[in-house]
């Protein structure tokens, strides 16, 4: 049961950050304001979203102390977290390909393409941070 705390933390982080990313990404593409302000708002949302997953990871690590888990206990949680990596990367790269397509049709400017691409790669890193931490902690609690 404890390894699933790490999974829940990863799910909350990935879903939350991807939704914040999509909102910021669309705001950049639609030109709803200064790119720096949109990115600042995105980082603020990410900080708020990551608070609960960090607490869940700490609780999971504290509860796992003194207990022993085998690799068989974490196969399914590991598979779910790895699936989150794939999901996150697929979503972001599909958004990037849409932006490239819009640029080829000359519907957006080059600077908009660069801003959208920049926030996309930042989103990949931020959305994968909690799953990486979850993977490390799940491996650490196995004996």
Secondary structure as GFF3:
##gff-version 3
##sequence-region A 1 143
A	DSSP	alpha_helix	2	30	.	.	.	ID=ss1
A	DSSP	alpha_helix	35	64	.	.	.	ID=ss2
A	DSSP	alpha_helix	71	104	.	.	.	ID=ss3
A	DSSP	alpha_helix	110	140	.	.	.	ID=ss4
###
